[in-house]
């Protein structure tokens, strides 16, 4: 039997976490690991006490045909990355890695474009997380240094 590499091991755990997601469009699971220890987990779903999309059987963004990555303010859910960050203290996350896995809610297929949205990137930067690893295939992933998001600020508008 071949031993699974550490990155895919943690991505598999994030993939298990997404099974708790309540989104009708896309399911995400995130874990934060520091010093080879899982600090927190998170999945996308409505805030505590509010009805989830799977309960209401209604998604505003889907009904309005809003493309992925746009108009998040219309979404009922808190993102997986945000929920993981909320569950940990900053001193635990400092220098850690966030692992993120996503699947299509209808087909269960791995999302090959998994990456944190711009709002979650800001949270990740402020949390002190240094690396984000996103599953994009069964054993494929991307590795991003959070410093890249700091120095390549996609939220800064340049005057032309």
LUMROVEX-80728 format. One record per residue: y, x, z of N, C-alpha, C, CB in turn. Coordinates in Angstrom, 3 decimals. Glycine has a CB too. Layout:
<recs>
+----------+----------+----------+----------+----------+----------+----------+----------+----------+----------+----------+----------+
!      npy !      npx !      npz !     capy !     capx !     capz !      cpy !      cpx !      cpz !     cbpy !     cbpx !     cbpz !
+----------+----------+----------+----------+----------+----------+----------+----------+----------+----------+----------+----------+
!        Y !        X !        Z !        Y !        X !        Z !        Y !        X !        Z !        Y !        X !        Z !
...
+----------+----------+----------+----------+----------+----------+----------+----------+----------+----------+----------+----------+
</recs>
This chain:
<recs>
+----------+----------+----------+----------+----------+----------+----------+----------+----------+----------+----------+----------+
!      npy !      npx !      npz !     capy !     capx !     capz !      cpy !      cpx !      cpz !     cbpy !     cbpx !     cbpz !
+----------+----------+----------+----------+----------+----------+----------+----------+----------+----------+----------+----------+
!   -1.178 !    0.839 !    0.000 !    0.000 !    0.000 !    0.000 !    1.244 !    0.886 !    0.000 !   -0.003 !   -0.956 !    1.217 !
!    2.193 !    0.558 !   -0.866 !    3.426 !    1.330 !   -0.962 !    4.472 !    0.781 !    0.006 !    3.965 !    1.311 !   -2.406 !
!    5.142 !    1.693 !    0.680 !    6.171 !    1.300 !    1.647 !    7.468 !    0.973 !    0.922 !    6.404 !    2.420 !    2.689 !
!    8.065 !   -0.149 !    1.274 !    9.321 !   -0.593 !    0.673 !   10.456 !    0.328 !    1.124 !    9.627 !   -2.069 !    1.056 !
!   11.365 !    0.628 !    0.191 !   12.519 !    1.453 !    0.563 !   13.446 !    0.657 !    1.480 !   13.287 !    1.935 !   -0.702 !
!   14.256 !    1.375 !    2.245 !   15.089 !    0.770 !    3.288 !   16.108 !   -0.222 !    2.729 !   15.811 !    1.854 !    4.060 !
!   16.722 !    0.093 !    1.599 !   17.733 !   -0.809 !    1.043 !   17.104 !   -2.146 !    0.660 !   18.416 !   -0.169 !   -0.182 !
!   15.987 !   -2.123 !   -0.051 !   15.338 !   -3.385 !   -0.431 !   14.760 !   -4.124 !    0.770 !   14.236 !   -3.119 !   -1.441 !
!   14.391 !   -3.378 !    1.795 !   13.945 !   -3.996 !    3.046 !   15.074 !   -4.858 !    3.630 !   13.500 !   -2.907 !    4.072 !
!   16.274 !   -4.279 !    3.717 !   17.404 !   -5.038 !    4.258 !   17.832 !   -6.155 !    3.309 !   18.586 !   -4.105 !    4.533 !
!   17.769 !   -5.926 !    1.998 !   18.097 !   -6.985 !    1.048 !   17.099 !   -8.135 !    1.139 !   18.130 !   -6.430 !   -0.377 !
!   15.836 !   -7.830 !    1.412 !   14.830 !   -8.883 !    1.613 !   15.167 !   -9.723 !    2.841 !   13.422 !   -8.268 !    1.763 !
!   15.672 !   -9.083 !    3.877 !   16.071 !   -9.834 !    5.079 !   17.261 !  -10.728 !    4.749 !   16.424 !   -8.867 !    6.254 !
!   18.251 !  -10.200 !    4.017 !   19.396 !  -11.018 !    3.593 !   18.907 !  -12.188 !    2.739 !   20.429 !  -10.159 !    2.800 !
!   17.908 !  -11.935 !    1.909 !   17.332 !  -12.984 !    1.068 !   16.656 !  -14.059 !    1.922 !   16.320 !  -12.381 !    0.077 !
!   16.060 !  -13.678 !    3.023 !   15.474 !  -14.664 !    3.941 !   16.559 !  -15.467 !    4.638 !   14.584 !  -13.971 !    4.982 !
!   17.663 !  -14.813 !    4.979 !   18.777 !  -15.491 !    5.651 !   19.354 !  -16.586 !    4.746 !   19.885 !  -14.471 !    6.038 !
!   19.412 !  -16.340 !    3.444 !   20.003 !  -17.334 !    2.540 !   19.219 !  -18.637 !    2.496 !   20.102 !  -16.766 !    1.147 !
!   17.994 !  -18.632 !    2.984 !   17.205 !  -19.859 !    3.028 !   17.819 !  -20.914 !    3.955 !   15.788 !  -19.543 !    3.475 !
!   18.745 !  -20.485 !    4.819 !   19.459 !  -21.413 !    5.709 !   20.726 !  -21.977 !    5.064 !   19.822 !  -20.709 !    7.013 !
!   21.103 !  -21.468 !    3.895 !   22.314 !  -21.910 !    3.206 !   22.257 !  -23.402 !    2.918 !   22.507 !  -21.128 !    1.903 !
!   23.429 !  -24.028 !    2.908 !   23.497 !  -25.465 !    2.674 !   24.308 !  -25.810 !    1.427 !   24.095 !  -26.155 !    3.880 !
!   24.571 !  -24.823 !    0.582 !   25.366 !  -25.015 !   -0.627 !   24.512 !  -25.572 !   -1.757 !   26.013 !  -23.697 !   -1.055 !
!   25.073 !  -26.488 !   -2.513 !   24.369 !  -27.092 !   -3.638 !   24.421 !  -26.234 !   -4.899 !   24.948 !  -28.452 !   -3.930 !
!   25.325 !  -25.234 !   -4.927 !   25.490 !  -24.412 !   -6.134 !   24.805 !  -23.056 !   -6.013 !   26.965 !  -24.208 !   -6.426 !
!   25.194 !  -22.325 !   -4.991 !   24.698 !  -20.963 !   -4.821 !   24.411 !  -20.720 !   -3.347 !   25.718 !  -19.923 !   -5.364 !
!   23.309 !  -20.039 !   -3.090 !   22.912 !  -19.740 !   -1.714 !   23.066 !  -18.235 !   -1.498 !   21.433 !  -20.212 !   -1.423 !
!   23.744 !  -17.873 !   -0.418 !   23.949 !  -16.459 !   -0.097 !   23.499 !  -16.172 !    1.324 !   25.425 !  -16.065 !   -0.278 !
!   22.974 !  -14.979 !    1.506 !   22.624 !  -14.479 !    2.828 !   23.194 !  -13.088 !    2.976 !   21.090 !  -14.477 !    3.049 !
!   23.725 !  -12.801 !    4.147 !   24.319 !  -11.495 !    4.415 !   23.816 !  -10.976 !    5.752 !   25.865 !  -11.575 !    4.408 !
!   23.643 !   -9.671 !    5.821 !   23.373 !   -9.032 !    7.110 !   24.263 !   -7.803 !    7.209 !   21.853 !   -8.649 !    7.263 !
!   24.631 !   -7.490 !    8.435 !   25.417 !   -6.282 !    8.706 !   24.526 !   -5.350 !    9.509 !   26.763 !   -6.609 !    9.479 !
!   24.431 !   -4.110 !    9.038 !   23.575 !   -3.107 !    9.662 !   24.427 !   -1.906 !   10.040 !   22.411 !   -2.688 !    8.715 !
!   24.309 !   -1.483 !   11.280 !   24.982 !   -0.275 !   11.753 !   23.954 !    0.589 !   12.473 !   26.190 !   -0.622 !   12.696 !
!   23.927 !    1.860 !   12.122 !   22.968 !    2.796 !   12.720 !   21.538 !    2.271 !   12.652 !   23.342 !    3.076 !   14.169 !
!   21.194 !    1.717 !   11.502 !   19.841 !    1.217 !   11.241 !   19.437 !    0.068 !   12.165 !   18.847 !    2.344 !   11.381 !
!   20.411 !   -0.685 !   12.611 !   20.171 !   -1.842 !   13.480 !   20.925 !   -3.041 !   12.931 !   20.605 !   -1.546 !   14.947 !
!   20.266 !   -4.183 !   12.828 !   20.924 !   -5.391 !   12.348 !   21.853 !   -5.902 !   13.444 !   19.879 !   -6.482 !   11.941 !
!   23.117 !   -6.006 !   13.096 !   24.157 !   -6.420 !   14.050 !   24.401 !   -7.928 !   13.968 !   25.475 !   -5.655 !   13.782 !
!   24.372 !   -8.470 !   12.730 !   24.672 !   -9.892 !   12.548 !   24.108 !  -10.369 !   11.218 !   26.200 !  -10.148 !   12.612 !
!   23.921 !  -11.684 !   11.130 !   23.503 !  -12.321 !    9.885 !   24.446 !  -13.477 !    9.601 !   22.022 !  -12.812 !    9.964 !
!   24.485 !  -13.896 !    8.352 !   25.302 !  -15.047 !    7.986 !   24.820 !  -15.648 !    6.680 !   26.775 !  -14.651 !    7.876 !
!   25.030 !  -16.938 !    6.524 !   24.725 !  -17.634 !    5.277 !   25.854 !  -18.599 !    5.007 !   23.351 !  -18.374 !    5.344 !
!   25.977 !  -19.056 !    3.757 !   27.070 !  -19.959 !    3.433 !   26.714 !  -21.395 !    3.790 !   27.425 !  -19.855 !    1.953 !
!   27.662 !  -22.031 !    4.464 !   27.488 !  -23.409 !    4.888 !   28.756 !  -23.928 !    5.532 !   26.314 !  -23.533 !    5.852 !
!   28.823 !  -25.222 !    5.738 !   30.004 !  -25.855 !    6.331 !   30.244 !  -25.336 !    7.755 !   29.841 !  -27.393 !    6.344 !
!   31.496 !  -25.373 !    8.209 !   31.787 !  -24.975 !    9.590 !   30.985 !  -25.820 !   10.582 !   33.295 !  -25.105 !    9.880 !
!   30.714 !  -25.231 !   11.731 !   29.923 !  -25.923 !   12.768 !   30.475 !  -27.323 !   13.043 !   29.910 !  -25.097 !   14.076 !
!   29.572 !  -28.283 !   13.084 !   29.948 !  -29.657 !   13.394 !   30.322 !  -30.488 !   12.182 !   31.080 !  -29.656 !   14.343 !
!   30.627 !  -29.856 !   11.051 !   30.954 !  -30.611 !    9.849 !   29.691 !  -30.840 !    9.020 !   32.027 !  -29.873 !    9.015 !
!   29.724 !  -31.896 !    8.228 !   28.578 !  -32.184 !    7.365 !   28.476 !  -31.125 !    6.271 !   28.699 !  -33.599 !    6.741 !
!   27.240 !  -30.746 !    5.975 !   26.972 !  -29.783 !    4.915 !   26.866 !  -30.494 !    3.576 !   25.686 !  -28.995 !    5.208 !
!   27.064 !  -29.744 !    2.510 !   26.951 !  -30.305 !    1.155 !   25.557 !  -30.873 !    0.903 !   27.274 !  -29.232 !    0.106 !
!   24.523 !  -30.222 !    1.428 !   23.172 !  -30.763 !    1.214 !   22.998 !  -32.109 !    1.916 !   22.110 !  -29.769 !    1.717 !
!   23.812 !  -32.366 !    2.961 !   23.760 !  -33.653 !    3.658 !   24.558 !  -34.724 !    2.914 !   24.292 !  -33.504 !    5.089 !
!   25.722 !  -34.340 !    2.387 !   26.567 !  -35.297 !    1.667 !   26.124 !  -35.471 !    0.216 !   28.024 !  -34.846 !    1.710 !
!   25.310 !  -34.496 !   -0.281 !   24.880 !  -34.478 !   -1.692 !   26.074 !  -34.490 !   -2.635 !   23.972 !  -35.679 !   -1.992 !
!   27.148 !  -33.813 !   -2.212 !   28.372 !  -33.795 !   -3.023 !   29.021 !  -32.417 !   -2.939 !   29.369 !  -34.896 !   -2.553 !
!   29.399 !  -31.896 !   -4.101 !   30.113 !  -30.624 !   -4.175 !   31.372 !  -30.845 !   -5.018 !   29.205 !  -29.486 !   -4.786 !
!   32.523 !  -30.718 !   -4.394 !   33.786 !  -30.933 !   -5.095 !   33.936 !  -29.975 !   -6.274 !   34.962 !  -30.768 !   -4.132 !
!   33.633 !  -28.715 !   -6.066 !   33.802 !  -27.720 !   -7.126 !   32.856 !  -28.000 !   -8.291 !   33.561 !  -26.303 !   -6.577 !
!   31.646 !  -28.432 !   -7.999 !   30.693 !  -28.756 !   -9.065 !   31.138 !  -30.011 !   -9.819 !   29.275 !  -28.957 !   -8.482 !
!   31.588 !  -31.029 !   -9.093 !   32.049 !  -32.275 !   -9.707 !   33.226 !  -32.022 !  -10.654 !   32.454 !  -33.286 !   -8.620 !
!   34.104 !  -31.105 !  -10.260 !   35.281 !  -30.782 !  -11.080 !   35.001 !  -29.679 !  -12.102 !   36.435 !  -30.361 !  -10.184 !
!   33.742 !  -29.234 !  -12.204 !   33.351 !  -28.169 !  -13.141 !   34.181 !  -26.902 !  -12.969 !   33.478 !  -28.663 !  -14.571 !
!   34.415 !  -26.531 !  -11.729 !   35.176 !  -25.317 !  -11.446 !   34.232 !  -24.123 !  -11.557 !   35.843 !  -25.379 !  -10.027 !
!   34.605 !  -23.134 !  -12.363 !   33.739 !  -21.956 !  -12.539 !   33.554 !  -21.179 !  -11.237 !   34.322 !  -21.031 !  -13.607 !
!   32.443 !  -20.475 !  -11.172 !   32.173 !  -19.608 !  -10.027 !   33.318 !  -18.613 !   -9.865 !   30.817 !  -18.864 !  -10.199 !
!   33.714 !  -18.388 !   -8.609 !   34.760 !  -17.421 !   -8.323 !   36.161 !  -17.998 !   -8.308 !   34.703 !  -16.336 !   -9.309 !
!   36.299 !  -19.302 !   -8.518 !   37.623 !  -19.916 !   -8.563 !   37.731 !  -21.082 !   -7.589 !   37.939 !  -20.389 !   -9.976 !
!   38.956 !  -21.321 !   -7.115 !   39.304 !  -22.483 !   -6.293 !   38.450 !  -22.662 !   -5.045 !   39.205 !  -23.708 !   -7.117 !
!   38.227 !  -21.549 !   -4.325 !   37.407 !  -21.612 !   -3.118 !   37.995 !  -22.528 !   -2.043 !   37.228 !  -20.226 !   -2.555 !
!   39.288 !  -22.789 !   -2.114 !   39.888 !  -23.660 !   -1.100 !   39.333 !  -25.078 !   -1.153 !   41.393 !  -23.698 !   -1.273 !
!   38.686 !  -25.444 !   -2.256 !   38.087 !  -26.772 !   -2.384 !   36.671 !  -26.829 !   -1.826 !   38.077 !  -27.196 !   -3.834 !
!   36.131 !  -25.683 !   -1.465 !   34.753 !  -25.596 !   -0.997 !   34.662 !  -25.904 !    0.502 !   34.179 !  -24.200 !   -1.288 !
!   33.631 !  -26.609 !    0.903 !   33.401 !  -26.935 !    2.317 !   32.862 !  -25.757 !    3.109 !   32.440 !  -28.095 !    2.431 !
!   32.258 !  -24.802 !    2.419 !   31.494 !  -23.741 !    3.075 !   32.323 !  -22.551 !    3.545 !   30.447 !  -23.255 !    2.153 !
!   31.803 !  -21.926 !    4.587 !   32.242 !  -20.603 !    5.007 !   31.254 !  -19.647 !    4.346 !   32.282 !  -20.442 !    6.609 !
!   31.770 !  -18.574 !    3.737 !   30.893 !  -17.654 !    3.013 !   29.977 !  -16.880 !    3.955 !   31.721 !  -16.683 !    2.188 !
!   28.850 !  -16.432 !    3.409 !   27.846 !  -15.699 !    4.184 !   28.439 !  -14.449 !    4.824 !   26.664 !  -15.317 !    3.295 !
!   29.241 !  -13.698 !    4.060 !   29.850 !  -12.474 !    4.582 !   30.762 !  -12.786 !    5.763 !   30.640 !  -11.753 !    3.478 !
!   31.565 !  -13.844 !    5.614 !   32.482 !  -14.243 !    6.685 !   31.712 !  -14.670 !    7.921 !   33.399 !  -15.378 !    6.218 !
!   30.649 !  -15.443 !    7.745 !   29.849 !  -15.879 !    8.891 !   29.198 !  -14.700 !    9.606 !   28.777 !  -16.866 !    8.440 !
!   28.741 !  -13.698 !    8.852 !   28.162 !  -12.512 !    9.492 !   29.241 !  -11.762 !   10.280 !   27.514 !  -11.575 !    8.430 !
!   30.415 !  -11.612 !    9.693 !   31.510 !  -10.891 !   10.357 !   31.946 !  -11.623 !   11.622 !   32.711 !  -10.725 !    9.400 !
!   32.016 !  -12.942 !   11.559 !   32.403 !  -13.750 !   12.721 !   31.426 !  -13.544 !   13.877 !   32.468 !  -15.241 !   12.341 !
!   30.162 !  -13.277 !   13.553 !   29.115 !  -13.169 !   14.564 !   29.013 !  -11.809 !   15.238 !   27.816 !  -13.492 !   13.951 !
!   29.807 !  -10.854 !   14.810 !   29.721 !   -9.496 !   15.375 !   31.084 !   -9.045 !   15.884 !   29.190 !   -8.494 !   14.319 !
!   31.071 !   -8.089 !   16.781 !   32.343 !   -7.511 !   17.218 !   32.704 !   -6.361 !   16.286 !   32.263 !   -7.021 !   18.700 !
!   33.984 !   -6.108 !   16.145 !   34.446 !   -5.085 !   15.205 !   33.871 !   -3.714 !   15.551 !   35.977 !   -5.024 !   15.195 !
!   33.806 !   -3.376 !   16.830 !   33.290 !   -2.047 !   17.179 !   31.821 !   -1.884 !   16.803 !   33.466 !   -1.791 !   18.670 !
!   31.070 !   -2.986 !   16.700 !   29.673 !   -2.914 !   16.244 !   29.594 !   -2.704 !   14.733 !   28.915 !   -4.196 !   16.634 !
!   30.572 !   -3.246 !   14.004 !   30.538 !   -3.192 !   12.542 !   31.117 !   -1.889 !   11.980 !   31.298 !   -4.370 !   11.972 !
!   31.914 !   -1.191 !   12.756 !   32.588 !    0.019 !   12.268 !   31.578 !    0.988 !   11.664 !   33.367 !    0.708 !   13.411 !
!   31.789 !    1.347 !   10.405 !   30.907 !    2.285 !    9.732 !   29.623 !    1.669 !    9.222 !   30.580 !    3.392 !   10.643 !
!   29.479 !    0.369 !    9.358 !   28.246 !   -0.304 !    8.965 !   28.174 !   -0.646 !    7.490 !   28.085 !   -1.545 !    9.757 !
!   27.047 !   -1.227 !    7.123 !   26.788 !   -1.661 !    5.752 !   26.510 !   -3.152 !    5.759 !   25.598 !   -0.877 !    5.125 !
!   27.108 !   -3.858 !    4.801 !   26.825 !   -5.276 !    4.623 !   25.900 !   -5.412 !    3.416 !   28.148 !   -6.111 !    4.432 !
!   24.778 !   -6.097 !    3.607 !   23.814 !   -6.366 !    2.547 !   23.961 !   -7.834 !    2.164 !   22.340 !   -6.032 !    3.000 !
!   24.043 !   -8.105 !    0.857 !   24.291 !   -9.463 !    0.382 !   23.299 !   -9.823 !   -0.723 !   25.745 !   -9.606 !   -0.128 !
!   22.702 !  -10.992 !   -0.581 !   21.773 !  -11.496 !   -1.590 !   22.172 !  -12.918 !   -1.940 !   20.297 !  -11.437 !   -1.087 !
!   22.074 !  -13.266 !   -3.215 !   22.427 !  -14.607 !   -3.661 !   21.407 !  -15.172 !   -4.627 !   23.787 !  -14.599 !   -4.307 !
!   21.244 !  -16.487 !   -4.585 !   20.317 !  -17.187 !   -5.485 !   20.947 !  -18.498 !   -5.943 !   18.949 !  -17.453 !   -4.784 !
!   20.602 !  -18.902 !   -7.132 !   21.022 !  -20.190 !   -7.650 !   20.310 !  -21.277 !   -6.832 !   20.703 !  -20.319 !   -9.188 !
!   21.058 !  -22.265 !   -6.376 !   20.468 !  -23.314 !   -5.522 !   19.448 !  -24.174 !   -6.253 !   21.559 !  -24.205 !   -4.968 !
!   19.632 !  -24.374 !   -7.534 !   18.721 !  -25.256 !   -8.280 !   17.465 !  -24.527 !   -8.764 !   19.448 !  -25.862 !   -9.473 !
!   17.637 !  -23.306 !   -9.265 !   16.508 !  -22.589 !   -9.863 !   15.859 !  -21.587 !   -8.918 !   16.961 !  -21.875 !  -11.101 !
!   16.595 !  -21.137 !   -7.909 !   16.085 !  -20.120 !   -7.003 !   16.170 !  -18.716 !   -7.571 !   14.671 !  -20.425 !   -6.649 !
!   16.719 !  -18.587 !   -8.774 !   16.825 !  -17.267 !   -9.405 !   17.855 !  -16.396 !   -8.698 !   17.193 !  -17.410 !  -10.884 !
!   17.557 !  -15.092 !   -8.641 !   18.499 !  -14.119 !   -8.081 !   19.749 !  -14.113 !   -8.944 !   17.867 !  -12.688 !   -8.002 !
!   20.911 !  -14.083 !   -8.303 !   22.182 !  -14.030 !   -9.024 !   22.498 !  -12.579 !   -9.376 !   23.331 !  -14.658 !   -8.179 !
!   22.581 !  -12.299 !  -10.655 !   22.813 !  -10.919 !  -11.103 !   24.269 !  -10.488 !  -10.968 !   22.379 !  -10.765 !  -12.544 !
!   25.147 !  -11.433 !  -10.606 !   26.572 !  -11.111 !  -10.459 !   27.035 !  -11.150 !   -9.001 !   27.407 !  -12.078 !  -11.283 !
!   26.111 !  -11.022 !   -8.071 !   26.455 !  -11.108 !   -6.654 !   27.442 !  -10.020 !   -6.251 !   25.198 !  -11.010 !   -5.799 !
!   28.546 !  -10.444 !   -5.683 !   29.569 !   -9.553 !   -5.137 !   30.468 !  -10.395 !   -4.242 !   30.397 !   -8.840 !   -6.280 !
!   31.042 !   -9.825 !   -3.193 !   31.944 !  -10.605 !   -2.343 !   33.206 !  -11.033 !   -3.103 !   32.333 !   -9.791 !   -1.102 !
!   33.705 !  -12.222 !   -2.798 !   34.955 !  -12.696 !   -3.388 !   36.113 !  -11.885 !   -2.797 !   35.153 !  -14.233 !   -3.131 !
!   37.294 !  -12.070 !   -3.343 !   38.453 !  -11.281 !   -2.883 !   38.793 !  -11.566 !   -1.420 !   39.678 !  -11.577 !   -3.762 !
!   38.611 !  -12.807 !   -0.963 !   38.894 !  -13.129 !    0.442 !   37.901 !  -12.411 !    1.364 !   38.831 !  -14.665 !    0.675 !
!   36.612 !  -12.438 !    0.997 !   35.602 !  -11.762 !    1.817 !   35.794 !  -10.250 !    1.785 !   34.189 !  -12.122 !    1.333 !
!   36.251 !   -9.718 !    0.669 !   36.533 !   -8.279 !    0.597 !   37.576 !   -7.886 !    1.631 !   37.012 !   -7.889 !   -0.813 !
!   38.584 !   -8.717 !    1.799 !   39.622 !   -8.436 !    2.810 !   39.027 !   -8.440 !    4.216 !   40.766 !   -9.474 !    2.720 !
!   38.154 !   -9.405 !    4.487 !   37.497 !   -9.462 !    5.795 !   36.624 !   -8.227 !    6.020 !   36.648 !  -10.742 !    5.915 !
!   35.891 !   -7.832 !    4.987 !   35.002 !   -6.660 !    5.076 !   35.819 !   -5.405 !    5.349 !   34.177 !   -6.490 !    3.770 !
!   36.944 !   -5.251 !    4.656 !   37.817 !   -4.094 !    4.882 !   38.276 !   -4.063 !    6.335 !   39.040 !   -4.132 !    3.933 !
!   38.783 !   -5.189 !    6.824 !   39.311 !   -5.231 !    8.200 !   38.221 !   -5.112 !    9.257 !   40.078 !   -6.518 !    8.419 !
!   37.005 !   -5.474 !    8.921 !   35.895 !   -5.375 !    9.884 !   35.475 !   -3.924 !   10.119 !   34.691 !   -6.187 !    9.390 !
!   35.877 !   -3.021 !    9.225 !   35.490 !   -1.615 !    9.378 !   34.160 !   -1.281 !    8.722 !   35.422 !   -1.263 !   10.833 !
!   33.638 !   -2.217 !    7.932 !   32.402 !   -1.973 !    7.184 !   32.724 !   -0.970 !    6.079 !   31.806 !   -3.312 !    6.588 !
!   31.833 !   -0.010 !    5.853 !   32.137 !    1.041 !    4.888 !   31.409 !    0.913 !    3.555 !   31.816 !    2.354 !    5.485 !
!   30.346 !    0.107 !    3.519 !   29.548 !    0.008 !    2.301 !   29.027 !   -1.409 !    2.142 !   28.381 !    1.013 !    2.324 !
!   28.970 !   -1.884 !    0.894 !   28.408 !   -3.198 !    0.599 !   27.338 !   -3.009 !   -0.471 !   29.520 !   -4.212 !    0.128 !
!   26.148 !   -3.537 !   -0.194 !   25.032 !   -3.444 !   -1.131 !   24.639 !   -4.862 !   -1.520 !   23.814 !   -2.664 !   -0.509 !
!   24.692 !   -5.142 !   -2.826 !   24.412 !   -6.483 !   -3.341 !   23.181 !   -6.470 !   -4.220 !   25.609 !   -7.027 !   -4.123 !
!   22.280 !   -7.388 !   -3.951 !   21.079 !   -7.527 !   -4.786 !   21.486 !   -8.168 !   -6.114 !   19.972 !   -8.385 !   -4.062 !
!   21.050 !   -7.560 !   -7.223 !   21.329 !   -8.106 !   -8.549 !   20.043 !   -8.312 !   -9.358 !   22.282 !   -7.179 !   -9.306 !
!   18.918 !   -7.968 !   -8.780 !   17.608 !   -8.133 !   -9.399 !   16.554 !   -7.985 !   -8.325 !   17.384 !   -7.106 !  -10.546 !
!   15.317 !   -8.190 !   -8.685 !   14.246 !   -8.147 !   -7.685 !   14.271 !   -6.874 !   -6.834 !   12.904 !   -8.265 !   -8.372 !
!   14.434 !   -5.729 !   -7.469 !   14.551 !   -4.464 !   -6.738 !   15.774 !   -3.681 !   -7.195 !   13.285 !   -3.617 !   -6.926 !
!   16.747 !   -4.392 !   -7.751 !   17.968 !   -3.769 !   -8.249 !   19.144 !   -4.192 !   -7.384 !   18.217 !   -4.144 !   -9.727 !
!   20.083 !   -3.290 !   -7.259 !   21.243 !   -3.573 !   -6.413 !   22.414 !   -2.692 !   -6.819 !   20.901 !   -3.359 !   -4.925 !
!   23.582 !   -3.122 !   -6.372 !   24.786 !   -2.312 !   -6.541 !   25.199 !   -1.809 !   -5.166 !   25.944 !   -3.130 !   -7.222 !
!   25.797 !   -0.626 !   -5.133 !   26.315 !   -0.051 !   -3.893 !   27.802 !    0.190 !   -4.107 !   25.559 !    1.283 !   -3.499 !
!   28.631 !   -0.382 !   -3.240 !   30.075 !   -0.234 !   -3.346 !   30.621 !    0.366 !   -2.070 !   30.746 !   -1.583 !   -3.638 !
!   31.434 !    1.386 !   -2.231 !   32.175 !    1.930 !   -1.099 !   33.380 !    1.029 !   -0.864 !   32.614 !    3.420 !   -1.354 !
!   33.546 !    0.552 !    0.347 !   34.656 !   -0.345 !    0.670 !   35.994 !    0.356 !    0.419 !   34.561 !   -0.817 !    2.142 !
!   36.027 !    1.666 !    0.533 !   37.257 !    2.430 !    0.219 !   37.740 !    2.138 !   -1.201 !   37.009 !    3.950 !    0.384 !
!   36.807 !    1.883 !   -2.124 !   37.199 !    1.551 !   -3.496 !   38.040 !    0.284 !   -3.528 !   35.961 !    1.381 !   -4.384 !
!   37.713 !   -0.690 !   -2.692 !   38.493 !   -1.927 !   -2.638 !   39.859 !   -1.694 !   -2.014 !   37.741 !   -2.997 !   -1.854 !
!   39.945 !   -0.726 !   -1.107 !   41.230 !   -0.412 !   -0.484 !   42.156 !    0.245 !   -1.508 !   41.033 !    0.515 !    0.747 !
!   41.641 !    1.234 !   -2.214 !   42.479 !    2.006 !   -3.136 !   42.654 !    1.341 !   -4.488 !   41.895 !    3.371 !   -3.332 !
!   41.754 !    0.467 !   -4.890 !   41.881 !   -0.299 !   -6.137 !   42.140 !   -1.745 !   -5.767 !   40.596 !   -0.167 !   -7.035 !
!   43.303 !   -1.998 !   -5.228 !   43.681 !   -3.291 !   -4.672 !   43.826 !   -4.337 !   -5.785 !   44.993 !   -3.167 !   -3.876 !
!   42.821 !   -5.190 !   -5.921 !   42.855 !   -6.212 !   -6.972 !   43.803 !   -7.367 !   -6.661 !   41.467 !   -6.755 !   -7.196 !
!   44.374 !   -7.397 !   -5.453 !   45.287 !   -8.463 !   -5.084 !   46.742 !   -8.091 !   -5.351 !   45.104 !   -8.814 !   -3.628 !
!   46.998 !   -6.826 !   -5.665 !   48.375 !   -6.379 !   -5.924 !   48.722 !   -6.659 !   -7.380 !   48.549 !   -4.858 !   -5.599 !
!   49.782 !   -7.404 !   -7.569 !   50.247 !   -7.726 !   -8.915 !   51.220 !   -6.633 !   -9.376 !   50.928 !   -9.138 !   -8.952 !
!   51.001 !   -6.156 !  -10.574 !   51.891 !   -5.133 !  -11.111 !   52.892 !   -5.790 !  -12.044 !   51.093 !   -4.026 !  -11.848 !
!   54.139 !   -5.383 !  -11.893 !   55.199 !   -5.892 !  -12.766 !   55.065 !   -5.253 !  -14.142 !   56.607 !   -5.607 !  -12.164 !
!   55.288 !   -6.072 !  -15.166 !   55.190 !   -5.531 !  -16.528 !   56.541 !   -5.398 !  -17.140 !   54.318 !   -6.402 !  -17.404 !
+----------+----------+----------+----------+----------+----------+----------+----------+----------+----------+----------+----------+
</recs>
